[in-house]
Amino acid sequence: MDYPYSVRFGKKFNSLLLALNYSTRIVLFDNGSLRPEATFSLRRIAAKLSRRLGERVYPVSLAHSGAIAAEELHGVLAREWPSFLECEVAAGARRFLALPLFFGPSAAITRYLPEASSRVLRGRDDVELRVGAALVDLMGRDAGMARILEGLVLEKLDAMKFGAKPVVVVVDHGSPVQRVVEARDLVARQLEQALEGRVARVVACSMERREGAEYDFNDPLLEVALEQLWGEGVENALLCPLFFSPGRHAGVGGDIERIVDGSAWGRAGKELAFCGLVGEGEGLIDLLALRYGEISQAP
């Protein structure tokens, strides 16, 4: 499914009635994680966006997070999309404005979300779902995500006082969807342009990838990129994780740290400074508010 998209369930959807008598839910959704830190991060971002919009924003995960015990989440269970949608429709909600906390057009947005929604809303004719665009604009109409990364990189540059200009390594998870990787590569190019004169260059890579030549667009892997830098004699590098929240992959003790430690760079004892995560960056709320405006004001 193309996105941003609007789905009206049923053939008898009465747009005039909806306009006069509806209850709207604004949702910020992520993919979900089994780590409590990721849910806390999503809640913090949703709370900031709520203050910005002057409207309640519901933090919801597509999957996984519902398995976290309530006692690990300050007594409040995480909400997952199918059960959230079912409960809120039962409570009277008829319009959902859903904002992806995603960098690119993942299959989670374009396939899972509409399919899961259709299963929950089968037989209904009075509910509208509008899903906003992911946060990297593949058309290049805005560079909001690159500006967020720029701020995170400059903050670390000022703190570290590198003797030589570092190479910035932008790493994302990797994806079987080529447009998601294109989003990462676009951000890396925009970031390199924004940091011109402050860093040696910007390298984009993936944490992991699927086997097969058809997924070569993910290359290089992080471990390979670090080996290449080590082989080139690069002295200073700065790793910029393209992740919103701490969890199994990013943050202290995550897969990215493990890969760095096991790489040729790490085994050689070379230091690699880590930037903060995107969820901590200035400008994220501005970008989310922009995506909200795009779907809330659309006809």
N, C-alpha and C positions, 0 to 999 in steps of 0.2 A: 504493500500500500504506500502511495506517495504521502508525504507529510510536509508541513503541518496539515492536519486533516480534521474534518468535522463529520461525525457519524450521527445520523438520526435513525433511531431504531424503530422499525415498523412503517407501514404505508399510510397510517392515519395520523402521522405527527402533525399537530396543529401549532404552527409557529406563532400565531397570534395569541392563542391561549397561553403558550409558554411564556411569551413576552409579558403578558399581563399577570401571570400567576405561576411563578417558578421559584424554586430554591436552588441556589448555585453553590457548588463546592469548588474551591480552588485547591488544586492538589500539586504538590511537588513530589515527584517520584524518582526513585533510583532503582537499580537492579536488585539491591538487597544484599545482605551479608550475614554470616553467622557470628560475626564479631560485634559485641555491644557498642564499641567505639564508633562504628559506622552509623548505627542508628542514632547515637547521640549527635554525631555530626550533621546528619540529615535534619534532625529536630532543630539544631541551632540555626542552620541555614533557613529553614522554613520560618522560624520565629523572626529572624531578621527581615525576611521578605514580607511577613505579615505586617511588621511595623512600617515598612516602606509603602506598602499598598493600602494600609488602613483596613485590611480585610483579613479574615482568618485564612491561613494556608495550612492545609493538612499534609503532614509528612507521611508518605506511604511508599512501601517497597513492593516491587513486582513479585518477589519470591524470597525465600530463605529466612528473612528476619523474623518471621512469625515463630520460628523454632527456638528463639532465645527466651530463656526463662524470665518471668517478670521481675524476679528479685535482682537480676543483672541489669535491669533497665529502670531502676528506681521505682519499681512496682507498676510500671505502665507497659503493657505488651506492645510490641511493634505491630503495625497494621499492614496487611498485604492486600494488593489490589482487588482480587476477586471478592473476598469477604468484605472489604471496605465498600466496594461498589454496591454489593447486595444490601448491606446494612443501611447505607446512606439513602438509597432509593426507597427502602422501606420506611425511612424516617422522613421522606418527603422531598428529597433532592431530585431535581429533574434536569439539571444542567451541570456538566462537569468540565472545568477548564483545567487541563492536565499539562504541567510543565515538566519536561524531562530534565533530570540532572544527569545528562549524558553529553559527551563531546560530539559524537557523530550519530548518523542514522542506524543505530544498532537494530538487529532483528527483534530485540526486546521491544522496541518502539513500533516498528513497522509491521511486525507479525504477531508477536505474543500479546501485546496489549489489545489490539482490536479483536483478536480471536477469543481471548479470555472475556472481554467485555460482551461479545456476542453471545457467549454461552450463558453468562449471568442474566443478560437482558432479553433472552429469547422470548418472543411473544409480546414484548412491550412495544407500545407505539407512542410513548410520551417522554422519552429521555434523549438528550443530546450530549455527545461527548466531543469536545474539541481538544486536540492534542497539539501542543506547540512544537516548534522546531528545536532540534538539539542546539547546543550552545556555540558550536563552530559553524559559521555560515560558509558553506562550500562554494557559494557564488562570490565570496570575497567582498560582500557589501558592507561588512563590519569586521573589525579586527579586535573585538572585545576580549576574546580569550587570550590572544597574544599580548594584549595590554596587561591582563592579569598576571601572566607568566613573566612579563617584563618587570613588573613590580616585585615579584618574588625573587627574581634573579638579582635585581639591583640591591635589594635588601641584603642578600647574602654576600654580594660583591663588596658592599660597604663594610660588612662585618668582618670578612675574611682578609681583606687587604692583600690580595694575591700579588706576588712579585711580577708575574707575567700574565698576560691575558689568558684566561682559561678557555677551554672548549666547553660549551654547554651541551649536555646530553639530555635530550627530551625523550622520555620513555613512557610508552603507554602499555596497556595489557597485551595488545595484539588482537586481531579479529579475523574471522572468516569472511567478513563483509568488507569488500575493497573500499567502499566509500567511507567507512569508519577510519581506515588507515590513511586515506586521502585527507581526511579532516586533520589528523595528527600532522601529516607532512605539510599541509598548508599553514598550520599554526607555527611549525618550526621555521618555515620560510619567513613568515611575518615577524616572528621573534628575532630572527637573525637580522632582518632589516632594521628593526627597532633598536637593536643593541649594537649596531654598526659602530666600530671604534672602541667599544667597551670589552668585547670578547673576541677570541680568535675566530671562532665559527660556531655554528649550531648543528648538531648531529641528531637525527631522529631515529629511533629504534623501538623494537618490541620486546616486552618481557618474555613472551612465549608465542608460539605459532603452531598451527596444525601441520601435519606431515603432508607432503605432496607439492609438486611444482605449481599447482594452481593457487597455492597460498604464498608464493614467493614474494608477493607484494609487501609482506610483513617485514622482510629483511631490511637491515641486519638485526639480529637478536642483540640484546643488551650485552651479553657476555662476549659476543664477537666484536661489537663496537668498542668495548673497553680493551680487548686484545689488540685491535688495530691502533688505538691511541697509544697503548703501551709500546707497541712495535715502532711507532713513529717518534717515540721519545718525548711525547707530550708530558709536561710536568704538572700542569694544573687542570683539573676538570671539575665541573659543577653539574650535578645531576638534578634535573628538573622533572619530577614525576607528574605525569599527566593523569592524576587521580584526584578525586574530590576529597576522599575521606580515608582515614586509617582503617586497615582491615587486614585480611590475610596476605594481600600483595604489597600494599604500601604502608609506611609507618614503621615504628620500632619493631624489630624482629620479624618483618614481613619477607615475602619472597624476593623482593628487589634487593634488600640488604644481603640476603643469602647469596644471590647471584653475584653481587659485587664482591663479596668476600671470597667466593670461589673462583673468580675470574683471574686472568693473568695480572691484571691491574692490582687486584686485592692481594694476591699471593706475593706480589713484589713489595707489598707494604706501602704502596702509594696511597696518599690520602685522597678521598673523594668527598667533597662537601655536598650536602643535600639541601635543596631548596624546600620551602614549606609546601604543603599540599594546596591544591587549587581552592578547596573549601575555605581556606584561611586567607585567601587573597582579596585585596581591595578590588572592587569593581564587579565582583560576582553578582551581588544583589542588583546592581545597575543592569547587568546583562539579563538576568532573570526577569526584571521588571520590563525590559524591552520586549522579551518574548511573551510576557503576559499581555502587554498592549497589543501585540500582533494578533493574538487570538480573541481577546475580549472585545476588540473594536471591529473585528471583521464582520461583514454582513452575514 
